[in-house]
Amino acid sequence: MPEARNTTNSSKPVSRAVRDSNMELLRIMAMVLVMVVHANFRALPVPGATAIATSPTSAWLQFLTEGLSIVSVNLFVLLSGWYGIRPKVHRFAELLFQVLFFTLIGVGVSELLVPGSAVGAPDFWKRFFMLGDGHYWFVKTYIALYLLAPVLNAYVESASRRGFAWLLAAFFTFQFIFGWLWEAVTWFKAGYSLTSFMGLYLLARYIRLYPTRIWRMSRWCDLAIYLAVALVLAVAMFHIKRNSGLGGFLYFYNCPLVILSAVHLMLFFSKLSFKSRLVNWLAISAFAIYLTHSGTFLWTYYDDAIRLWFAGESRFTFILYAAAMMAAVFVVSILLDKMRLLMWKPIERVMISCRHGKLS
């Protein structure tokens, strides 16, 4: 994940050696939850009235799983806002290099599995350069957030606490009415948008800078809220879907309950305190897990395996197979990204040297 750097205040970055392992563990957990979300309601259909009537337990478990994992994308953005994105040319270049590296791997693996399926496709270059609406949507939205971060940071640093609070209240009220409840505007896109990302980024900055009483409750209260919201969403979806075809809006990224759940899960981890080199080492490469299993050229293979096992195996066996595949994706992605980092280091040194040379 192109991470924001840990900071001791709103503007001064500290070294990688003192990363907060509690929040880095959250970064890893969020990536695992992304895999779960994609296995649940991307690969598999959302249970409707028929599925609920024939397999109520299976449907209930799917709804509960979604309630627990739908916070994943919001967590990534909240983590960026928690520390603040400080854009640098070589960091931005590294992000682009990472995306290119895993895109090329995706093309290679796809060609090995089904020759001609990637390079021979009529939309190959469109997919390669992420020019379609669904091609690496998160990458493109995060890049936009990264580029706009200086503007958001400037506002945060100049705004009064009261003014900042009013802005957040106005933004989330507008999003609640027009972007979620009625979907009256297209540019919120159920939370799959730069607009929603900016709101989450600013919300996390506010929580970090102004830790009011509501944010300072026991970490176990935070965890309880996260779990309770997941349960409420699952119960609501089960009953709504059993009686109608509606309810999908409850699992939008900009659903107020989903945002509330993500915020309190972040707060739970923020109140832990430990240092782990292993956790930090893994977290540096966490974004690679998204780039592999959800890559433009590979995501269909991931989804097809999930669908095949879900249709042909018992639920217990399906869970074992899905968990094993996610573990394999996790390990392979991390190791591939460590190779990518080795390739990037000399490029980064040259970029930094050139930059310093121009300044001297």
N, C-alpha and C positions, 0 to 999 in steps of 0.2 A: 504494500500500500504506500503511495506517495505521502508519507506522514508529515504532519506538522511537528516541529521540534519541541521537546519539553522545555519549559521556561520557568524561571523563578518569579518573573513578573510579566507584564504584558508586552515587553519589548526586547528583553535580553535573553538570547538563546544560551543554553548550556550544552555541554558536550554530550555525545552519544553515550559516553561511559556512565553517565548518571541518569539514564532514562528511568522513568517510573515504571517498574516492572508490573505493578498492578494494572496500570492503564495499557501497557503493552500486551498483557494477558487478555484484556478486554478486546484489543485489536484482533488478536488471534481468534478469540471466541466469536467475534462478529463475522469473521471470514468463514468459520465453520457453519454459523447460522445461515450465511448466504448459500452455502451448498445445500443445506437442509431446505431452505425456501425454494430453491430451484428444483430439488427433487420432489417436493410436495405439490405445489400448485402451479409449477411451470411444466414439469414432465407429466404430471397426473392431472386429470380434470378435477375441478372443484365438485365435491359430492352434492348431488341434487336430491330431489324427493325420492326418486327410485333407489338410488344408492343408499340413502339413509334408511329406507324401509327394508331393504334386503340385507344390508350390513351396517347396522347402527353403530356398533363398537368401532369398526374400521373408520367409518365416517367421523365419529367423535374424536378419534385419535388424530385424524388428519387436521381437523379444526383446531385441536389443542396444540398440535405441532406448529401449525401456522401462527397461532397466537404467541407462542414462545419465540419463534424465529423471525417474524416479520420486522422486528426492531433492527435487523442487521445493517441495512443500508443507512438508516438514520444514525446508528452508532458511529459509523465511519465519519459522517459529516460532523456529528457532535464532537468527536475526538479532535477533529481539525479545528473546530471552534474553541474547544477547551484550551488548547495550547496556542492557537493562532497560527495561521499560515504566513510565513515570511518568505515571499518569492525570491528566488535567486536564479540567475540564468543557468548555471550548471545543474541545479536541482531540477529545473524544468526540462532541461535537455535529458537528464537521467530518466525522468518519467517517460518522455517520448521514446528513448532508447529501450526502456523496459517493455513498453507496449509493442514496439517493432520486433524485439527479440522473441516475444511469445507469439506474436502473429506469424512470424516465420516458422516457429516450431509447430504451430497449428497447421500451417500449410503442409509442412513436411509429414506430420503424422497423418493428416487426412489423405495425402497422396499414397502413403504406405498402406493404409487401410482400404481405400477405394481409389485406385489410380484414375486420375482425371476428374475426381469429384471436386477438387479445389481449383487447380489451375485451369481445368477445362470448362469451368462454369462460366456462363455468359456474364455474370455479375461479379467476376473475380476481383477486378480492380476496385469496384464499388465497395465490396466487403473488405478488401485489403486496407483501404484508406478510410474505413468507417463512415462512408457517405450515406448509408441507409439509416433510417430512423431507429431501428432496433440493433444496429451494429455497435457493440460496446457503448451502450447509452451512458453507463455510469462514467466511463473514461472521459467521454466528451463533456459531460456535465461537470465533472470534477475539474477538468482543465479550465473550463470557463470560471468556476469558483476560484481556482488558483490565480487566474489572471486578474480577477476582480478583488482579490483579497486586500491589496493595498488600499483600495477605496473604502472597503468595509472597516479595515483597521483604523483608517484615518477618522472615520465617524466615531468609532468606539473610543478613541483617545481624546476626542474633542467634546463628545456629548456629556451632558450632566447625567447623573444616575436617574433622576426623575425623567428627563427627556428620553433616555434610552429605554426605560420601562414603558413609557407611553408608546414609543415606536413599536416595541414588541407586542404590546396589547393591541394596537391598531392592526399590525400585520397579521397576527394570528386570528383576530376577529374576522378580518377580510377573508383570509384563507379558509376559515371555518365555514363561512356563509357561501362565498362564491367559488372557492376552489375545492371544497369537499362536500358540503351538504347538498348543494344544488349543482355543482360542476358547471357553473354558469360562464366560466372563462376557460379557454383551452390552455393557457400558459402555466397552469399549475400541474396539469397532467398527472393527477393522483399522487403527486409527490415525486414523480420522475422528471424533475425539472430544476433548472438553475434557480428559479424563483423560490421554490421550497428549500433548496439547499442553503440559500442566503439567509432565510429565516432561521433555520437550524443552527447555522454557523453563529449568527448573532445571539441566539438564545444561549448557546453554550458559553460564549464570551461573557455574557451578562452573569450567568450563574457562577462562573469562575471568579469574576471580578467583584461581585457583590453577593457573597454567601449569606443570604438572609436565613431566618430561622427555619423556614420550610425546607431549605436545602440542607440544613444541618441536623436533621433527625437521625436516629440510629440507622446504621447501614442495614440492619435486619428489617427495619420498616421499609427502606427502599426496595429491598429484595422482595418483601411481601407485596408491595404495590405492583412490582413487575409481574409476579406470579398471579396476583389477583386479576390484573387487567387481562392477562392471557386467558384465564379461566372465564372471565366475563365475555370476552370476544368469542371464545369457543361455544359457550352456551347460547349466546345470541345468534351466531351463525347457524348452529345446529337447528334451532327452532325456526329461524327465518327461512332457511333453505328447505326445511321439511314442508313448509306451507307455501313457498313462492320461489321464484327464480331470482329474487333480489338478494341483497346482503353483501355483495362483493366489496362495496365501499368501506366496509368495516376493516378490511385489510389493505386499504390504501396507505401509502407511506405518510400522507398528510392527514390521516385520521387523527383527531385529537388524542384518542386513547392510545394509539400506537406511538405517538410522540411522547406522551406521558410515560408510557412503559419504558421507552428507550432512555429517557432522561433519568429515571430512577435506577435503571440498571447501570448506567454510567456513574451515577452518584454512589451506588453500592461499591463499585470497583475503586472509585476515587478515595473511599474511606478505608481501603486496605492499604497496607504498607509493607513492601518487601522488595528486595533486589535479587534478580536472577539473571545471570549471563545467558543461560539457555533460553529463557523466555524472550529476552531482548534479541537474541540471535535469530530466533524463529520469527519474531514480530517484524523485523526489518524486511523479511521476504513474504509477509502474509499476503500482500496484494497479488502475488504471483498465483495464488490459489484461484482467485477470481479469473485471472487472465488465462488460465489453462482450462478449467472446467466450463467456463462460460465464454470462451474465445469464439470469435466469429466463425471459425472453421471447425470447431470441435464440440460446441454445446449440444448438437443434435445427437452425437454418440453417447454423451452423458445421459441425456433425457431418454433416449431409446433403451438403454440398459435398465433404467429405473422402470419404465413402462413394461418391459419384458418380464422383469422379476415380479412386479406387482400383479401382473395378470396371471403368471404361471406358477407362483410359489405361495406357500402359506405365509401369513403375515409375519410370523416369527422368522422364517427363513428370509423373507424379503428384507426385514430390518437388518439381519446379519449381513446379507449381501450388500445392501446400500451402505451400511456403516463401513464395511471392508473397502468398498470402492472409494468412499470419501477419505478414509485413512490413507489409501494408496495415492489418491490425488494430492492430498496434503503433503505427504513425504516427497513425492516426485517433484511437485511444484517448488517446494523449498530448496531441494537440491539443485534443480535447474536454475533457480534464481541466484544461488551462490555462484554458479558458473557465470551467470550474467554479470554479477558484481565484479568478478575477477576480470572480465572483459572490459567493464566500464572504468575501472580504476585508472588505467593509463590514459584513457580519453579525458577523464575528469582532471587528472594532473595537468595535462596539456592545456585544457580550457582555463584552469585557474592560473597557470603560469602566464598564459597570454594576457589574461585580464590584469594581473599584477604588473606585467611588463608595460602595458599601456599606461598604467597609472603612475609608474615610476619615472 
